[in-house]
Amino acid sequence: MKIKTADFVISNTDVSKCPKDNLLEYAFIGRSNVGKSSLINMLVGNKNLAKTSGKPGKTQLINHFKINDSWFLVDLPGYGYAQVSKTKRQTFQKFIKDYFLQRQQLVCTFVLVDSRHSPQKIDLEFMKFLGESGIPFCIVFTKSDKLKPSILNKNLQLYNTTMTQKVWETMPQYFVTSATAKAGKEELLTYIETVNQDAKENF
């Protein structure tokens, strides 16, 4: 898939105000500072589409971007240690949960995980919530250029072991990416294109 157009549509905290277009949606979410905005910009080939920041918690709204006039990329607020007030963090959690439970156009959630770290409780709990809610998701390991291949493989294996020992029968589908090295771009876009085609055939 080639990204020809990527247009910002709307930002809000109210799921009922999300676009009414009957287009498939792919949500991107992860812990604060996981490199979400950089990954989104790499995927669409526009370094200024999603706002990047060295300060965690930059994204604080549900952001819809229309891609190729055929599907939506949804940039969601990060969870975890974002430097925002407790009250605002609780608000984030509610409208994020509302989005996942109410948005019928959502066909896949990409949960971003920093490949440099061992499995984090907050990531595992969030993926468990998605699984229990029947929400399809894939794991996207970010910043793979920051560590040696041997360490990367070790961390991936640790994730596989941790997840299959506790909750999951098998490791969910995953992608290894690097916004800096543009790694994983084709794999992710091909996956989205395949899901889009499958959805059209089922309608």
C-alpha positions in Angstrom: 0.0 0.0 0.0 1.2 3.5 -0.9 0.0 6.4 1.2 -1.0 9.1 -1.2 -3.0 11.4 1.1 -3.1 11.7 4.9 -5.5 14.4 6.1 -6.3 15.5 9.7 -10.1 15.4 10.2 -10.9 16.0 13.9 -9.7 15.9 17.5 -12.0 15.4 20.4 -12.7 13.6 23.7 -16.3 12.6 22.9 -16.7 9.4 21.0 -20.1 10.5 19.7 -18.4 13.3 17.8 -16.0 11.0 16.0 -16.4 11.0 12.1 -19.7 9.5 10.9 -18.0 8.2 7.7 -18.5 4.4 7.3 -14.7 3.8 7.0 -12.6 1.3 8.8 -10.4 2.5 11.6 -7.0 1.5 12.9 -6.1 2.8 16.4 -2.6 3.4 17.6 -1.9 3.5 21.3 0.8 2.8 23.8 2.6 4.0 26.9 3.7 7.6 27.0 6.9 8.2 25.1 6.8 4.9 23.2 7.4 6.7 19.9 3.8 6.6 18.7 3.8 9.9 16.8 7.1 9.2 15.2 5.9 5.8 14.0 2.6 7.3 12.6 4.6 10.0 10.7 6.9 7.4 9.3 4.0 5.3 8.1 2.3 8.1 6.3 5.5 9.7 5.0 4.8 13.1 6.7 7.0 14.1 9.6 4.6 16.7 10.7 1.3 14.9 10.7 1.2 13.7 14.3 2.8 16.1 16.8 5.9 14.7 18.4 7.4 15.8 21.6 10.2 14.8 24.0 7.7 15.3 26.8 5.4 12.4 27.6 1.7 12.8 27.2 1.7 15.1 24.2 -1.3 13.4 22.6 -4.4 14.2 24.8 -7.2 13.7 22.3 -8.7 11.2 19.9 -7.2 12.3 16.6 -8.6 11.1 13.3 -6.6 11.1 10.1 -8.2 10.1 6.8 -5.8 8.0 4.8 -6.2 7.7 1.0 -9.8 8.8 1.5 -10.5 5.1 2.3 -9.7 4.5 6.0 -9.0 6.2 9.3 -5.8 6.2 11.3 -6.7 7.1 14.9 -4.0 8.5 17.2 -5.0 7.9 20.8 -3.5 9.4 24.0 -0.7 7.4 25.7 -1.2 5.6 29.0 1.2 5.3 31.9 3.4 8.0 33.3 2.3 11.0 31.3 2.9 14.2 33.2 -0.7 15.3 33.5 -2.9 15.7 36.5 -4.7 12.7 38.1 -8.1 14.2 37.2 -7.1 14.6 33.5 -5.6 11.2 33.4 -8.9 9.7 34.7 -10.7 11.6 32.0 -8.3 10.1 29.4 -9.0 6.6 30.7 -12.7 7.0 30.4 -12.9 8.4 26.9 -10.3 6.0 25.7 -12.3 3.1 27.1 -15.5 4.6 25.6 -13.8 4.7 22.2 -12.8 1.0 22.3 -16.1 -0.2 23.6 -18.4 2.0 21.4 -16.5 2.6 18.1 -17.9 -0.1 15.7 -15.7 1.0 12.8 -12.6 0.0 14.7 -11.1 -3.2 13.1 -7.7 -3.3 14.6 -5.7 -1.7 17.5 -1.9 -1.4 17.2 -0.5 -1.5 20.8 2.9 0.0 20.7 5.6 -1.4 23.0 9.2 -0.2 23.5 11.3 -3.1 22.3 14.1 -2.1 24.7 12.1 -3.1 27.8 10.9 -6.3 29.3 7.1 -6.9 29.4 5.5 -4.1 31.5 2.5 -4.7 33.7 0.5 -1.8 32.3 1.0 -3.0 28.7 -0.1 -6.5 29.6 -3.1 -5.3 31.4 -4.2 -3.1 28.5 -3.9 -6.0 26.1 -5.9 -8.2 28.4 -8.6 -5.6 28.4 -8.7 -5.6 24.6 -8.8 -9.4 24.5 -11.6 -9.7 27.1 -13.5 -7.0 25.2 -13.2 -8.9 21.9 -11.2 -6.1 20.3 -8.7 -7.3 17.6 -5.1 -6.0 18.2 -1.5 -6.5 17.1 1.6 -5.6 19.0 4.0 -3.1 17.4 7.5 -3.1 18.9 9.1 0.3 18.5 12.7 1.6 18.5 14.2 -1.6 17.3 17.2 0.3 16.0 18.2 1.2 19.6 19.4 -2.3 20.5 21.4 -5.2 19.0 19.5 -8.0 17.1 20.4 -10.6 19.7 18.9 -8.4 22.5 15.9 -7.6 20.4 15.2 -11.3 19.8 15.7 -12.1 23.5 13.1 -9.4 24.4 10.7 -10.7 21.8 11.0 -14.2 23.2 10.5 -12.9 26.7 7.2 -11.3 25.6 6.1 -14.6 24.0 6.9 -16.5 27.1 5.3 -14.0 29.5 2.1 -13.7 27.5 1.5 -17.4 26.7 2.2 -18.4 30.3 -0.4 -16.1 31.8 -3.3 -15.2 29.6 -2.8 -16.0 25.9 -2.8 -19.3 24.1 -0.4 -17.9 21.5 1.5 -14.7 21.0 -0.7 -12.1 19.2 0.6 -11.0 15.8 3.4 -8.5 16.1 5.5 -6.2 14.0 9.0 -4.9 14.7 9.5 -1.3 13.8 11.9 1.7 13.9 10.7 5.1 12.9 14.3 6.2 12.5 15.3 3.3 10.2 11.8 3.1 8.6 11.7 -0.6 9.6 8.4 -2.4 9.6 6.6 0.2 7.4 5.8 -2.1 4.5 4.8 -4.9 6.8 2.3 -2.7 8.7 0.8 -1.1 5.6 0.5 -4.5 3.9 -1.3 -5.8 6.9 -3.7 -2.9 6.9 -4.3 -3.3 3.2 -5.1 -7.0 3.7 -7.6 -6.3 6.5 -9.2 -3.6 4.3 -9.6 -6.1 1.5 -11.0 -8.8 3.7 -13.5 -6.4 5.3 -14.8 -5.3 1.8 -15.3 -8.9 0.8 -17.3 -9.6 3.9 -19.7 -6.7 3.4 
